[in-house]
Amino acid sequence: MHNPVFFVSAFLIITFVLLSLIYPHISQKGLEATKAWTLQYFDWFFVIATNFVLLFCVALAVSPLGKIRLGGADAKPEFGIASWIAMLFSAGVGIGMLFYGAAEPMAYYTDWGGTPLNVEALTPEAERLALAATVFHWGLTPWAVYAVIGLALAFFFFNKGLPLTIRSAFYPILGERIWGWPGHFIDILAVIATLFGLATSLGFGAQQAATGISFLFGVEASLTSQLLLIVVISGLAIISVMRGMDGGIKLLSNINMVLAASLLAFVFIAGPTMAIFSGFGTAITSYVEYAIPLSNWNDRADRIWYHGWTIFYWAWWVSWSPFVGMFIARISKGRTIRQFLTVVLIVPVIVAIIWFTTFGVTAIEQVKEGVGQLPDGINEVPLVLFQMLENMPFPFFASCLAIVLLIIFFVTSSDSGSLVIDAITAGGRTDAPVAQRIFWAVLQGLVAAALLVGGGAAALGTLQAGAIASGLPFTVVLLVCCYSLFKGLMSEYQLLKAGKVAD
């Protein structure tokens, strides 16, 4: 245990959980007030920061710095490319892609909570913007945020021998002060941001799994059933933690990749295949066409939509970045910086286009053709996926597959999250006792439960509020990290040029 990071982080999070459970309404109002204040005064900051990070990543990838290898010139990758990519998605965005795969494009198309750029709903242009905005939210920008943190941690850990913890990324700026309170503060902030980002996803997963079970078997998707799911799945995550990296996260990630590909292939073949195929081109061209307008924060006529979706996503990605970034760093030894950034940026965009086009176009086509319940509009976001699958062949089996996929994503997110948080609170050690990782796995479930209890009927909004509140301070850390990483890489490059480090 790293004192004071472990104890201060644990104390603050346990205090939040207890207060949320004892005073749920006050907790909800506090989070919503924080969310409203953040959106009113700092929406521009999230947009500028994330755009800068994306440009920074592209500049690094194409610059001579891209040839630096993580771990040194002779370092070999620990995982094959397929397992590496599988773990990126299982730990990163798996739950979110299932939760929003059909719901997000349909929401934009039908004007559920506003439309992007105030386009008229239920029109061909609305469909184009629905696909463009969804890929915009799940493509280059979020993965650039993950990539910066992941690259910084991997470089300072594998190349410079510093501990695998967030404070290490700031050594070029803080020097030996990273071992004092400046470093403690950075790590504590990272733990809190990670816990809330994870809890948001775990809360989404519990909501959707409970809704799917209710849809299939008639069991009420109550708060009690959601909390019970959190308990059961957190238990499975603990088992995964005890089995270690190869027997836990890696195995489940590979299983998830197969199951996700199976569900994707089923929807593509059983759904409106030609419309989906055509949608791929539409998603790509519309993403390129609308990326800059969607990135603009000034004078937006679609401010309700922009705050409810774009800013929430940017804050959520930032709050997740310590978790996903550290996990990416842990599994990326042996890759050059150019390879690292190319895969981490480009592959997710391709997957996002394929996934969201397949599920989104299928849902939109059902709306346009008046098939099933979707033409009546979105009642519950977690229900959209199952309402869509209901109108396809083998609905029961497809829905069961989706629930199993959700549960395994839930387990891998919790397991990898506890691994990352434990590393931070153990001072960067990767061999801390398993009991500590179990402690953090339990605490993640408790935070998700507290947010669901505090949110009540408005749990979705409370989950979003938690992510936004924790994402704001870490955005500042993210920007400083870019500068620190650049200083570190330039120093390494100068050594390469001088022949003091093997090229």
Stockholm file with secondary structure:
# STOCKHOLM 1.0

chainA/1-503         MHNPVFFVSAFLIITFVLLSLIYPHISQKGLEATKAWTLQYFDWFFVIATNFVLLFCVALAVSPLGKIRLGGADAKPEFGIASWIAMLFSAGVGIGMLFYGAAEPMAYYTDWGGTPLNVEALTPEAERLALAATVFHWGLTPWAVYAVIGLALAFFFFNKGLPLTIRSAFYPILGERIWGWPGHFIDILAVIATLFGLATSLGFGAQQAATGISFLFGVEASLTSQLLLIVVISGLAIISVMRGMDGGIKLLSNINMVLAASLLAFVFIAGPTMAIFSGFGTAITSYVEYAIPLSNWNDRADRIWYHGWTIFYWAWWVSWSPFVGMFIARISKGRTIRQFLTVVLIVPVIVAIIWFTTFGVTAIEQVKEGVGQLPDGINEVPLVLFQMLENMPFPFFASCLAIVLLIIFFVTSSDSGSLVIDAITAGGRTDAPVAQRIFWAVLQGLVAAALLVGGGAAALGTLQAGAIASGLPFTVVLLVCCYSLFKGLMSEYQLLKAGKVAD
#=GR chainA/1-503 SS CCTTHHHHHHHHHHHHHHHHHHSHHHHHHHHHHHHHHHHHHHHHHHHHHHHHHHHHHHHHHHSGGGGCBTTCTTCCCSSCHHHHHHHHHHHHTHHHHHHHTTHHHHHHHHTSSCCGGGCCTTSHHHHHHHHHHHHHHHSHHHHHHHHHHHHHHHIIIIITCCCSSGGGGGHHHHGGGGGSHHHHHHHHHHHHHHHHHHHHHHHHHHHHHHHHHHHHHCCCCCHHHHHHHHHHHHHHHHHHHHHHIIIIIIHHHHHHHHHHHHHHHHHHHHSCHHHHHHHHHHHHHHHHHHHHHHHCCSSCTTHHHIIIIIIHHHHHHHHHHHHHHHHHHHTCTTCBHHHHHHHHHHHHHHHHHHHHHHHHHHHHHHHHHTCSSGGGCCSCGGGHHHHHHTTSSSHHHHHHHHHHHHHHHHHHHHHHHHHHHHHHHTTTCSCCCHHHHHHHHHHHHHHHHHHHHHHGGGHHHHHHHHHHHHHHHHHHHHHHHHHHHHHHHHHHHHHHHTTSSCC
#=GC SS_cons         CCTTHHHHHHHHHHHHHHHHHHSHHHHHHHHHHHHHHHHHHHHHHHHHHHHHHHHHHHHHHHSGGGGCBTTCTTCCCSSCHHHHHHHHHHHHTHHHHHHHTTHHHHHHHHTSSCCGGGCCTTSHHHHHHHHHHHHHHHSHHHHHHHHHHHHHHHIIIIITCCCSSGGGGGHHHHGGGGGSHHHHHHHHHHHHHHHHHHHHHHHHHHHHHHHHHHHHHCCCCCHHHHHHHHHHHHHHHHHHHHHHIIIIIIHHHHHHHHHHHHHHHHHHHHSCHHHHHHHHHHHHHHHHHHHHHHHCCSSCTTHHHIIIIIIHHHHHHHHHHHHHHHHHHHTCTTCBHHHHHHHHHHHHHHHHHHHHHHHHHHHHHHHHHTCSSGGGCCSCGGGHHHHHHTTSSSHHHHHHHHHHHHHHHHHHHHHHHHHHHHHHHTTTCSCCCHHHHHHHHHHHHHHHHHHHHHHGGGHHHHHHHHHHHHHHHHHHHHHHHHHHHHHHHHHHHHHHHTTSSCC
//
